[in-house]
Amino acid sequence: MTEPDVEPAMRLHRLGGPTAPFEDSAPPPELVVEGEPRFRTTVHYEAPDGRLFAGVWAATPGAWRVAYDEWEWCRLRSGRCVLTPDGGEAQEYGPGAAIVIEPGFTGVWAVVEPCEKDFVVMLPPAGDGEA
């Protein structure tokens, strides 16, 4: 008796590696609140549907407005940043801090000391404003 081809229930992906390229960028000028922040991002994994991706992001000091329509989990590797939700209190984060940012978050992301974080982002389904 032959067994049917069964796809594994789980696939594993080892992230990182020396070949992942970094992309340099910056927030749009109209969103910058302070300084001249610059970003370096590398994506180590992207799901086949393009909605989930993971990687490393680094930033230089500065502050800019953000508006999330995606979910993000991140853990700071180094540096210090402050997230201030519109109408809320500033929250400071340092090395080792883990953060979940939900869709609908708006406010200011400020980098106080050059920082680097691991991140996982899940975009909303196409044509949907919520994840």
Residue pairs with C-beta under 8 A, 6 or more apart in sequence:
13 45
15 44
15 45
15 54
15 55
16 44
16 56
17 44
20 42
20 43
20 44
20 55
21 42
22 40
22 41
22 42
23 40
23 41
23 42
24 38
24 39
24 40
25 38
25 39
25 41
26 32
26 36
26 37
26 38
26 39
27 37
27 39
27 64
27 65
31 64
31 65
31 66
32 62
32 63
32 64
33 62
33 63
33 64
33 65
33 108
33 110
34 62
34 63
34 110
35 60
35 61
35 62
35 63
36 60
36 62
37 59
37 60
37 61
37 62
37 63
37 64
37 111
38 59
38 60
38 62
39 57
39 58
39 59
40 57
40 58
40 59
41 55
41 56
41 57
41 58
42 55
42 56
43 53
43 54
43 55
44 54
44 55
44 56
45 52
45 53
45 54
45 55
46 52
46 53
47 53
50 123
51 122
51 123
51 124
51 125
52 120
52 121
52 122
52 123
53 120
53 121
54 118
54 119
54 120
54 121
55 118
55 119
56 77
56 116
56 117
56 118
56 119
57 74
57 116
57 117
57 119
58 114
58 115
58 116
58 117
59 79
59 81
59 111
59 114
59 115
59 116
60 111
60 114
61 111
61 112
61 113
61 114
62 110
62 111
63 108
63 109
63 110
63 111
64 108
64 109
65 106
65 107
65 108
66 105
66 106
66 107
66 108
66 109
67 105
67 106
68 101
68 102
68 103
68 104
68 105
68 106
69 103
69 104
69 123
69 124
69 129
70 103
70 121
70 122
70 123
70 124
70 131
71 100
71 101
71 102
71 103
71 121
71 122
71 131
72 99
72 100
72 101
72 119
72 120
72 121
72 122
73 98
73 99
73 100
73 119
73 120
74 98
74 99
74 101
74 117
74 118
74 119
74 120
75 96
75 97
75 98
75 99
75 117
75 118
76 93
76 94
76 95
76 96
76 97
76 99
76 115
76 116
76 117
77 95
77 115
77 116
77 117
77 118
78 95
78 114
78 115
78 116
79 94
79 95
79 111
79 112
79 113
79 114
79 115
79 116
80 92
80 93
80 94
80 111
80 112
80 113
80 115
81 92
81 93
81 109
81 110
81 111
81 112
81 115
82 90
82 91
82 92
82 93
82 108
82 109
82 110
82 112
83 90
83 91
83 93
83 99
83 101
83 107
83 108
83 109
83 110
84 90
84 91
84 107
84 108
84 110
85 105
85 106
85 107
86 106
86 107
88 107
92 112
93 99
103 124
103 129
103 130
103 131
122 131
123 131
124 130
124 131
125 131
